[in-house]
Amino acid sequence: MNKPNITIEKITDMQIIYVRFKGTYIAFRRNSRKLFNTLFTYAEEKNLLIPGVTKVLTLYHDNPYITEAKNLRTSVAMTVKTDIISEAAGPIGVTAISGRFGVGHFEISPN
């Protein structure tokens, strides 16, 4: 993996679909492949993946210095076009995010 480039970016009304996990970061790591598979299977079935446009995100919702580890919320997510109406289905949630975010830009290999 190349050295990541971390920036602070302002994001306005970015529509995402997501799968949320509640638990420790270690437990999240153990379950992340299953969560991403669920997300990508849904996106493929609904034709939501757009090569070169779709962004994959991991969202950490809580401060681990304040929130008990067993209550930490983490979401795996991907962007979807705002003109595509996506509805929540089973474990898949739909929302829009706005605000200032720390964004890491990096390339990783499948291994």
N, C-alpha and C positions, 0 to 999 in steps of 0.2 A: 504494500500500500504506500502510495506517495504521501508526503507530509500534507495533512489537511490544512485548508485555508478556512479560517473561522471569521465570519463577518456578522455584524449586527444589521438586520434588515427590517424595514417597515413593510408589513404585509397587510393588504386591505382586501377583505372579503374573498379569501381563497377558499373555494368549496372543496371539501375533502370527504372521503369515506374512510371509516376506521374500524378497528377491532380493539376494544379496551381490555386491559389486564389489570387485576388488582392483586398486589402482593409484593414481596421483596424484589429487588433488582436481580438477585441471583435466580429466583424462581421465574422472573420474566425472561431472563436469558435462556433458561431451560425450555421455556415454552414458545420462544419467539419464532422458531421455524414453523410451528403449527399455526400460529397467529398470522404470519405472512402468507402461508399457504391458503388459509381461509380467505384472506383479503384478496389475493391474486385470483383464486378460483372464482370468486364473486365478480371481480372486475372483468375477467375473461368472458364469463357467461353473459354479462351485460354489455360487452364490447366497449368498455370504458378506457382501455389502455391505448394510449396514443404515443407511439415511439418518438422519442426526442422531446416530448411535451410533458408527459406524466411524470410527476416527481413523487418519490417515496420518502415518507417521513417517519420518524419516531418522536413522539411527543411525551415529555415527562411533565406531568401535571402538578406534582407536589414537591415541596422542599423536603429532602430527606433529613434535614436537621430539625424539622418541626413535626413532620408526620411520622407516625409509627411505621416501621418497615413493612409490616403486614398489610397496611392500608395505602401504600403507595400506588398511584394510578399511572399506568403507562399505556400509550396507544400506538399501534402501528397503523399507518395511514398512507393514503395516496391522494394526489390532487385529481379532481375531475373537472371537466369544463362546466362553467356556471350555467350554460344553457341546456345542460343535460339534467333532467329531473330525476334525481335518485331518491329512493325512499328507503328508510331503515328496513332491514330484513334480517331476522334472527340476530346473529352476533354483529352484524354490520350496522354501524351508525352513520349518519350523515349530518354534517354541520359546515359552517363557514368559520374560518379563523381570521382574526385581525389583530394587529399589535406589532410590537417590536420583539423580534426573535433572534436568538443566536443561531446562526446557520453554518453548518460545516459542509464544505465542498471537498469531496475526495473521491477517488476511484478505488474500488476494491476488486479483487479477483474472485471467481466463484469459490476458491478454496479458502 
